[in-house]
Amino acid sequence: MEIIKKIPFEFENNDYQIRIYSNAWDFEVKAFLNDKPANGYSYRVSLPTAIDLRMALELDAIQMLVEDAKRDVVEKTWERYVDAYIATLKKTPQESLGCRKCGSRNILSTRVDERDMYECSDCLNVWYGKREWTSGPLTILDDITDGVEKSGAYEIHAEILLNTVFNGRNISFDTQLKNWANQNKLKYKQIQKQDGVYIKFKR
């Protein structure tokens, strides 16, 4: 299936997308957050072939799925289901963690930048828990880690970090940068460009 429409909406200061996929008369709707599925739900419909595909997106059959996807995000239906299921298993949240990359349950959990960071001990995959609150500096740090996760690398002007995130008076910029990168299992290097020095992060 290919994406034919993206519908943005905001909830709890997060920018979500409802994506509509299509393969002829078969349609699928799914909610996304930061380019990743927002939950485990997807919504499907197969329309009669008599319908003009040029008019399909305006049909109630499609719009109802879009509204269902939004409602399940707002009402946190998936989160409530997962919490209830875990409770029946009598497992702690830590025991319920699993690496989506290799399937391992050998997961290390640490607290970094006011949110949980998880690392798979088997394949070294790193991911983060949902942030409960944010701020300007934390948003910048999240852009770095999310950028590395999505694209494999992320560049940012050193002055942005110096003036916002790593501006402590008693610790040097280089020390703060190194400590933060180590905490987040990141590597970095400085790149000189015409408009100044950039820091390129990767994992």
Backbone as JSON, one array per atom type, in Angstrom:
{
  "sequence": "MEIIKKIPFEFENNDYQIRIYSNAWDFEVKAFLNDKPANGYSYRVSLPTAIDLRMALELDAIQMLVEDAKRDVVEKTWERYVDAYIATLKKTPQESLGCRKCGSRNILSTRVDERDMYECSDCLNVWYGKREWTSGPLTILDDITDGVEKSGAYEIHAEILLNTVFNGRNISFDTQLKNWANQNKLKYKQIQKQDGVYIKFKR",
  "N": [[0.83, -1.2, 0.0], [0.36, 2.34, -0.57], [1.02, 5.6, 0.74], [-1.55, 7.94, 0.66], [-2.61, 10.16, 1.83], [-1.96, 12.47, 4.47], [-2.97, 13.41, 7.63], [-2.68, 15.89, 9.88], [-2.81, 16.24, 13.47], [-3.1, 17.59, 16.78], [-2.28, 16.6, 20.06], [-2.01, 16.74, 23.5], [0.26, 18.39, 23.33], [1.74, 17.1, 21.43], [2.56, 16.33, 18.06], [0.65, 14.59, 15.98], [0.03, 12.27, 13.26], [-2.45, 11.19, 11.07], [-2.42, 8.67, 8.87], [-3.37, 7.74, 5.64], [-3.56, 4.89, 3.75], [-3.5, 3.25, 0.57], [-4.49, 0.71, -1.7], [-5.64, 0.3, -4.58], [-8.99, -0.41, -4.17], [-8.76, -1.0, -1.55], [-8.24, 0.17, 1.71], [-6.29, 1.55, 4.35], [-5.92, 2.87, 7.6], [-3.93, 4.63, 9.92], [-2.48, 5.77, 12.98], [0.23, 7.98, 13.63], [3.19, 8.97, 15.41], [5.92, 11.03, 15.57], [6.91, 9.84, 13.23], [6.58, 7.16, 13.75], [4.48, 4.31, 14.47], [1.75, 5.23, 16.47], [0.31, 3.62, 18.12], [-0.89, 0.23, 18.53], [-2.92, -0.17, 16.74], [-4.65, -0.53, 13.62], [-6.78, 0.44, 10.93], [-9.09, -0.78, 8.69], [-10.65, -0.95, 5.46], [-12.47, -2.31, 2.77], [-13.57, -1.16, -0.17], [-16.44, -1.24, -2.35], [-15.9, -2.14, -5.76], [-17.29, -0.65, -7.54], [-17.23, 1.95, -6.8], [-16.05, 5.23, -7.46], [-12.71, 5.84, -7.39], [-11.55, 8.33, -7.23], [-13.21, 9.76, -5.62], [-13.1, 8.53, -3.2], [-11.78, 9.24, -0.75], [-13.47, 11.07, 0.41], [-15.6, 9.71, 1.35], [-17.85, 8.48, 3.87], [-17.11, 6.04, 4.92], [-14.33, 6.04, 4.93], [-13.74, 8.38, 6.36], [-14.82, 7.79, 8.86], [-13.01, 5.9, 9.81], [-10.74, 7.47, 10.1], [-11.6, 9.18, 12.15], [-11.94, 7.27, 14.16], [-9.27, 6.5, 14.56], [-8.15, 8.88, 15.56], [-9.69, 9.18, 17.9], [-8.94, 6.95, 19.43], [-6.31, 7.6, 20.01], [-6.63, 9.95, 21.54], [-8.23, 9.04, 23.67], [-6.53, 7.21, 24.68], [-6.69, 4.46, 24.25], [-5.2, 2.21, 23.44], [-3.02, 2.27, 25.27], [-4.37, 1.83, 27.69], [-5.33, -0.72, 27.23], [-2.91, -2.19, 27.03], [-1.81, -1.76, 29.59], [-3.75, -3.04, 31.16], [-3.53, -5.65, 30.22], [-0.89, -6.32, 30.89], [-1.15, -6.26, 33.63], [-2.66, -8.54, 34.08], [-0.82, -10.47, 33.56], [0.84, -10.3, 35.67], [3.35, -9.15, 35.63], [6.19, -7.05, 36.02], [6.67, -3.7, 34.68], [9.28, -3.65, 33.62], [9.8, -6.35, 33.13], [8.18, -6.75, 31.0], [9.24, -5.56, 28.82], [10.53, -5.56, 25.48], [12.78, -6.0, 22.76], [12.15, -4.6, 19.69], [13.67, -4.93, 17.5], [15.29, -7.26, 17.56], [13.91, -9.04, 19.14], [14.67, -9.73, 21.68], [14.5, -9.98, 25.3], [16.31, -9.03, 26.98], [16.9, -6.36, 28.36], [18.23, -3.22, 29.18], [17.53, -0.54, 31.37], [17.62, 2.93, 31.82], [17.58, 6.24, 33.26], [17.43, 9.09, 31.42], [17.8, 12.44, 30.57], [15.31, 13.16, 31.69], [13.57, 11.14, 30.89], [12.82, 7.65, 30.19], [15.37, 5.52, 28.99], [16.05, 2.81, 26.88], [18.05, -0.04, 26.31], [18.99, -2.67, 24.27], [20.63, -5.5, 25.27], [21.55, -7.46, 23.6], [21.47, -6.78, 20.78], [22.13, -4.15, 20.88], [20.34, -2.16, 20.25], [18.75, 0.97, 20.73], [16.22, 2.78, 22.36], [13.58, 5.05, 23.4], [11.43, 5.89, 26.17], [8.08, 7.24, 26.44], [7.85, 10.73, 26.7], [6.91, 12.61, 29.55], [6.75, 15.29, 30.02], [8.04, 18.38, 28.62], [10.56, 20.72, 27.46], [12.23, 23.67, 26.15], [15.14, 23.15, 25.9], [15.07, 20.31, 26.23], [13.57, 19.57, 24.03], [15.35, 20.14, 21.95], [17.36, 18.26, 22.47], [15.86, 15.92, 22.12], [15.3, 16.14, 19.41], [17.79, 15.56, 18.37], [18.31, 12.84, 19.2], [16.04, 11.58, 18.09], [16.45, 12.19, 15.42], [18.8, 10.78, 14.87], [17.85, 8.2, 15.24], [15.97, 7.99, 13.16], [17.34, 8.68, 10.77], [19.94, 7.83, 10.99], [21.97, 9.61, 11.48], [22.64, 12.92, 12.74], [22.88, 16.4, 12.41], [23.84, 19.43, 14.04], [24.15, 22.9, 14.73], [26.91, 23.96, 16.6], [26.74, 26.23, 18.2], [24.07, 26.43, 18.88], [23.72, 24.37, 20.73], [25.56, 25.24, 22.65], [24.44, 27.64, 23.54], [22.03, 26.93, 24.62], [21.5, 24.18, 25.62], [23.93, 23.08, 26.69], [25.1, 25.0, 28.56], [26.23, 25.32, 31.04], [27.91, 26.91, 33.73], [29.98, 26.0, 35.32], [31.01, 23.75, 34.18], [32.77, 22.69, 31.35], [31.89, 23.21, 27.89], [32.7, 21.14, 26.14], [33.01, 19.0, 27.92], [30.4, 18.67, 28.92], [29.08, 18.01, 26.53], [30.37, 15.61, 25.83], [29.7, 13.96, 28.04], [26.9, 13.87, 27.82], [26.55, 12.65, 25.31], [27.72, 10.16, 25.8], [25.94, 9.14, 27.75], [23.69, 8.76, 26.18], [24.5, 6.84, 24.45], [25.78, 7.67, 22.1], [27.86, 8.63, 19.32], [30.05, 11.25, 18.2], [31.22, 13.98, 16.13], [33.07, 16.93, 15.29], [32.36, 19.27, 12.75], [33.63, 21.52, 10.49], [32.15, 24.24, 8.92], [31.13, 26.79, 6.54], [29.53, 28.6, 7.93], [30.21, 28.14, 10.54], [30.88, 25.87, 13.31], [29.69, 22.57, 13.3], [28.04, 19.88, 15.03], [28.08, 16.5, 14.52], [26.1, 13.8, 15.11], [25.89, 10.27, 15.7], [25.01, 6.78, 16.0]],
  "CA": [[0.0, 0.0, 0.0], [1.08, 3.6, -0.58], [0.36, 6.68, 1.46], [-2.23, 8.87, -0.23], [-2.96, 11.38, 2.54], [-1.53, 12.61, 5.86], [-3.83, 14.37, 8.32], [-2.06, 16.23, 11.17], [-3.61, 16.74, 14.58], [-2.29, 17.78, 17.98], [-2.84, 16.11, 21.33], [-1.06, 16.83, 24.61], [1.48, 19.06, 22.83], [2.43, 16.22, 20.47], [2.03, 16.42, 16.69], [0.34, 13.28, 15.42], [-0.43, 12.19, 11.88], [-3.28, 10.07, 10.64], [-2.01, 8.35, 7.5], [-4.29, 6.89, 4.87], [-2.87, 4.09, 2.74], [-4.45, 2.7, -0.4], [-4.12, -0.2, -2.8], [-6.91, 0.24, -5.32], [-10.15, -0.15, -3.34], [-8.46, -1.39, -0.17], [-7.7, 1.32, 2.43], [-5.85, 1.34, 5.73], [-5.7, 4.12, 8.34], [-3.1, 4.36, 11.09], [-1.97, 6.97, 13.65], [1.69, 8.02, 13.78], [3.82, 10.01, 16.22], [7.37, 11.05, 15.27], [7.16, 8.89, 12.13], [6.44, 5.79, 14.22], [3.1, 4.04, 14.86], [1.41, 5.75, 17.8], [-0.23, 2.52, 18.91], [-0.9, -1.03, 17.8], [-4.14, -0.29, 15.96], [-4.82, -0.06, 12.25], [-8.21, 0.43, 10.6], [-9.13, -1.17, 7.27], [-11.93, -1.09, 4.78], [-12.41, -2.64, 1.35], [-14.73, -0.54, -0.8], [-16.91, -1.89, -3.59], [-15.17, -1.67, -6.94], [-18.14, 0.27, -8.3], [-16.98, 3.32, -6.32], [-15.03, 6.01, -8.15], [-11.6, 6.02, -6.46], [-11.27, 9.76, -7.08], [-14.1, 10.28, -4.59], [-13.07, 7.62, -2.06], [-11.35, 9.88, 0.49], [-14.56, 11.86, 0.98], [-16.66, 8.83, 1.8], [-17.98, 8.26, 5.32], [-16.41, 4.8, 5.28], [-12.95, 6.4, 5.2], [-13.71, 9.4, 7.4], [-15.08, 7.13, 10.14], [-11.76, 5.28, 10.25], [-9.88, 8.57, 10.55], [-12.08, 9.61, 13.46], [-11.63, 6.19, 15.1], [-7.84, 6.58, 14.86], [-7.95, 10.04, 16.43], [-10.32, 8.94, 19.2], [-8.15, 5.99, 20.19], [-5.15, 8.33, 20.52], [-7.07, 10.88, 22.6], [-8.73, 8.27, 24.81], [-5.44, 6.31, 25.1], [-7.28, 3.12, 24.27], [-4.13, 1.2, 23.37], [-2.27, 2.27, 26.52], [-5.2, 1.19, 28.72], [-5.35, -2.16, 26.93], [-1.61, -2.76, 27.37], [-1.69, -1.76, 31.05], [-4.64, -4.08, 31.69], [-2.99, -6.96, 29.85], [0.31, -6.55, 31.71], [-1.61, -6.54, 34.99], [-3.1, -9.93, 34.15], [0.37, -11.32, 33.52], [1.54, -10.09, 36.93], [4.73, -8.83, 35.33], [6.55, -5.65, 36.19], [6.93, -3.08, 33.37], [10.6, -4.04, 33.13], [9.72, -7.71, 32.62], [7.35, -6.75, 29.8], [9.97, -4.91, 27.73], [11.13, -6.41, 24.46], [13.41, -5.28, 21.65], [11.44, -4.83, 18.44], [14.62, -5.2, 16.42], [15.76, -8.65, 17.57], [13.01, -9.87, 19.92], [15.25, -10.05, 22.99], [13.97, -9.34, 26.5], [17.46, -8.66, 27.8], [16.84, -4.92, 28.16], [18.7, -2.34, 30.25], [16.75, 0.69, 31.46], [18.22, 4.02, 32.57], [16.85, 7.5, 33.17], [18.27, 10.07, 30.73], [17.08, 13.63, 30.11], [13.95, 13.15, 32.23], [12.74, 10.08, 30.31], [13.47, 6.34, 30.23], [16.09, 5.05, 27.8], [16.17, 1.36, 26.9], [19.1, -0.57, 25.44], [19.0, -4.13, 24.15], [21.98, -6.02, 25.52], [21.93, -8.42, 22.56], [21.76, -6.14, 19.49], [22.51, -2.77, 21.19], [19.31, -1.22, 19.83], [18.41, 1.95, 21.76], [14.98, 3.54, 22.15], [13.21, 5.87, 24.55], [10.05, 5.9, 26.62], [7.32, 8.46, 26.14], [8.16, 11.84, 27.61], [5.73, 13.1, 30.25], [6.75, 16.75, 29.89], [9.18, 18.8, 27.82], [11.0, 22.12, 27.56], [13.03, 24.04, 24.99], [16.37, 22.35, 25.81], [14.77, 18.89, 26.04], [13.13, 19.41, 22.64], [16.56, 20.11, 21.12], [17.99, 16.95, 22.67], [15.01, 14.91, 21.49], [15.49, 16.24, 17.95], [19.04, 14.86, 18.05], [18.15, 11.39, 19.34], [15.06, 11.13, 17.11], [17.08, 12.3, 14.11], [19.73, 9.65, 14.73], [17.05, 6.98, 15.1], [15.28, 7.96, 11.86], [18.22, 8.84, 9.61], [21.27, 7.28, 11.25], [22.87, 10.68, 11.88], [21.96, 14.22, 12.9], [23.81, 17.52, 12.56], [23.31, 20.64, 14.66], [25.17, 23.93, 14.92], [27.45, 23.9, 17.97], [26.3, 27.4, 18.98], [22.74, 26.15, 19.43], [23.92, 23.59, 21.95], [26.29, 26.06, 23.62], [23.6, 28.71, 24.08], [20.77, 26.43, 25.19], [21.54, 22.92, 26.38], [25.19, 22.88, 27.41], [25.58, 26.33, 28.92], [26.61, 25.35, 32.45], [29.05, 27.79, 33.99], [31.07, 25.33, 36.04], [31.5, 22.61, 33.4], [33.04, 23.13, 29.99], [30.99, 22.73, 26.83], [33.19, 19.85, 25.64], [32.73, 17.97, 28.93], [28.95, 18.42, 28.91], [28.76, 17.32, 25.29], [30.87, 14.23, 25.92], [28.91, 13.23, 29.03], [25.55, 13.63, 27.3], [26.66, 11.67, 24.24], [27.97, 8.85, 26.42], [24.71, 8.7, 28.39], [22.74, 8.36, 25.15], [25.14, 5.84, 23.57], [26.0, 8.34, 20.82], [29.18, 9.09, 18.92], [29.92, 12.55, 17.54], [32.43, 14.64, 15.66], [32.87, 18.32, 14.91], [32.53, 19.53, 11.32], [33.77, 22.94, 10.21], [31.48, 24.71, 7.72], [31.29, 28.22, 6.32], [28.83, 29.37, 8.95], [30.62, 27.76, 11.88], [31.15, 24.46, 13.65], [28.53, 21.71, 13.53], [28.28, 18.61, 15.69], [27.35, 15.41, 13.86], [25.88, 12.66, 16.01], [25.44, 9.0, 15.17], [25.08, 5.72, 17.02]],
  "C": [[0.87, 1.25, 0.0], [0.29, 4.66, 0.15], [-0.28, 7.64, 0.46], [-2.64, 10.16, 0.48], [-2.42, 11.32, 3.97], [-2.35, 13.71, 6.5], [-3.21, 14.69, 9.68], [-3.1, 16.58, 12.22], [-2.75, 16.73, 15.84], [-3.03, 17.25, 19.2], [-1.74, 16.11, 22.37], [0.31, 17.34, 24.15], [2.33, 18.16, 21.93], [1.75, 16.32, 19.11], [1.88, 15.02, 16.1], [0.0, 13.4, 13.94], [-1.35, 10.99, 11.74], [-2.95, 9.82, 9.18], [-3.01, 7.4, 6.87], [-3.5, 6.21, 3.76], [-3.92, 3.5, 1.79], [-3.76, 1.74, -1.35], [-5.41, -0.48, -3.55], [-8.07, 0.54, -4.37], [-9.97, -0.58, -1.88], [-7.75, -0.22, 0.53], [-7.33, 0.91, 3.86], [-5.53, 2.7, 6.35], [-4.92, 3.79, 9.6], [-2.59, 5.68, 11.65], [-0.47, 6.86, 13.84], [2.09, 9.18, 14.68], [5.32, 9.92, 16.0], [7.74, 9.98, 14.26], [7.14, 7.43, 12.58], [4.98, 5.55, 14.6], [2.83, 4.5, 16.29], [0.84, 4.67, 18.7], [-0.27, 1.27, 18.02], [-2.1, -1.2, 16.88], [-3.94, 0.13, 14.51], [-6.28, -0.32, 11.88], [-8.34, 0.22, 9.1], [-10.56, -1.2, 6.75], [-11.66, -1.44, 3.33], [-13.7, -2.14, 0.71], [-15.18, -1.35, -2.02], [-16.19, -1.31, -4.8], [-16.01, -0.72, -7.8], [-17.88, 1.73, -7.93], [-15.86, 3.96, -7.12], [-13.91, 6.34, -7.16], [-11.24, 7.5, -6.26], [-12.11, 10.39, -5.98], [-13.96, 9.53, -3.26], [-12.74, 8.31, -0.74], [-12.47, 10.67, 1.17], [-15.68, 11.0, 1.54], [-16.66, 8.67, 3.32], [-17.2, 7.03, 5.77], [-14.95, 5.08, 5.62], [-12.87, 7.39, 6.36], [-13.98, 8.81, 8.79], [-13.82, 6.48, 10.69], [-10.79, 6.33, 10.76], [-10.29, 9.02, 11.94], [-11.82, 8.55, 14.52], [-10.16, 6.25, 15.52], [-7.55, 7.73, 15.8], [-8.49, 9.76, 17.84], [-9.49, 7.97, 20.05], [-6.86, 6.61, 20.72], [-5.55, 9.17, 21.71], [-7.51, 10.13, 23.85], [-7.7, 7.27, 25.34], [-5.92, 4.87, 25.23], [-6.21, 2.03, 24.29], [-3.37, 1.12, 24.68], [-3.06, 1.59, 27.64], [-5.26, -0.32, 28.5], [-4.04, -2.82, 27.37], [-1.44, -2.85, 28.88], [-2.54, -2.87, 31.67], [-4.09, -5.48, 31.41], [-1.77, -7.3, 30.7], [-0.09, -6.91, 33.14], [-2.05, -7.99, 35.13], [-1.93, -10.9, 34.14], [1.16, -11.28, 34.82], [3.04, -9.89, 36.71], [4.98, -7.35, 35.62], [6.74, -5.04, 34.8], [8.26, -3.49, 32.77], [10.57, -5.43, 32.51], [8.93, -7.79, 31.32], [8.05, -6.12, 28.6], [10.53, -5.94, 26.76], [11.7, -5.57, 23.34], [12.68, -5.62, 20.36], [12.38, -5.13, 17.28], [15.05, -6.66, 16.38], [14.88, -9.58, 18.4], [13.51, -10.23, 21.3], [14.49, -9.36, 24.12], [15.09, -8.95, 27.46], [17.69, -7.16, 27.64], [17.36, -4.19, 29.4], [17.91, -1.04, 30.21], [17.47, 1.71, 32.32], [17.38, 5.27, 32.38], [17.79, 8.56, 32.6], [17.39, 11.23, 30.27], [15.6, 13.58, 30.48], [13.02, 12.17, 31.52], [13.53, 8.77, 30.34], [14.17, 6.05, 28.9], [16.31, 3.56, 27.95], [17.25, 0.93, 25.91], [19.04, -2.09, 25.46], [20.44, -4.62, 24.32], [22.47, -6.95, 24.43], [22.3, -7.74, 21.24], [22.13, -4.67, 19.63], [21.53, -1.74, 20.63], [18.93, -0.31, 21.0], [17.1, 2.64, 21.39], [14.58, 4.19, 23.47], [11.73, 5.71, 24.89], [9.38, 7.22, 26.29], [7.61, 9.53, 27.18], [6.87, 12.38, 28.24], [5.64, 14.62, 30.22], [8.0, 17.13, 29.1], [9.49, 20.26, 28.07], [11.82, 22.42, 26.31], [14.3, 23.22, 24.86], [16.1, 20.86, 25.57], [14.3, 18.61, 24.61], [14.33, 19.33, 21.69], [17.25, 18.75, 21.25], [17.19, 15.83, 22.03], [15.15, 14.94, 19.97], [16.76, 15.48, 17.53], [18.83, 13.35, 18.09], [17.14, 10.84, 18.34], [15.65, 11.16, 15.7], [18.04, 11.16, 13.86], [18.94, 8.36, 14.51], [16.44, 6.86, 13.7], [16.26, 7.88, 10.7], [19.61, 8.26, 9.79], [22.28, 8.31, 11.69], [22.07, 11.98, 11.99], [23.01, 15.29, 13.13], [23.11, 18.72, 13.17], [24.44, 21.62, 14.88], [25.61, 23.94, 16.39], [26.95, 25.06, 18.82], [24.91, 27.19, 19.58], [22.86, 25.38, 20.73], [24.59, 24.42, 23.04], [25.39, 27.08, 24.3], [22.33, 28.22, 24.75], [20.96, 25.26, 26.14], [22.77, 22.83, 27.27], [25.82, 24.24, 27.77], [25.93, 26.45, 30.4], [27.88, 26.13, 32.68], [30.24, 27.06, 34.59], [31.66, 24.14, 35.3], [31.67, 23.06, 31.96], [32.04, 22.53, 29.0], [31.41, 21.33, 26.36], [32.88, 18.72, 26.62], [31.24, 17.63, 28.97], [28.53, 17.64, 27.68], [29.17, 15.85, 25.35], [30.03, 13.4, 26.88], [27.52, 12.89, 28.5], [25.58, 12.56, 26.21], [26.88, 10.27, 24.8], [26.71, 8.29, 27.07], [23.73, 8.14, 27.36], [23.32, 7.39, 24.13], [25.38, 6.41, 22.17], [27.48, 8.63, 20.59], [29.0, 10.44, 18.22], [31.27, 13.04, 17.05], [32.08, 16.07, 15.26], [33.19, 18.5, 13.43], [32.57, 21.05, 11.1], [33.09, 23.27, 8.88], [31.63, 26.22, 7.62], [30.65, 29.05, 7.42], [29.14, 28.91, 10.37], [30.81, 26.27, 12.05], [29.81, 23.74, 13.9], [28.97, 20.46, 14.28], [27.42, 17.56, 14.99], [27.31, 14.21, 14.78], [25.47, 11.42, 15.21], [25.56, 7.95, 16.27], [25.76, 4.5, 16.43]]
}
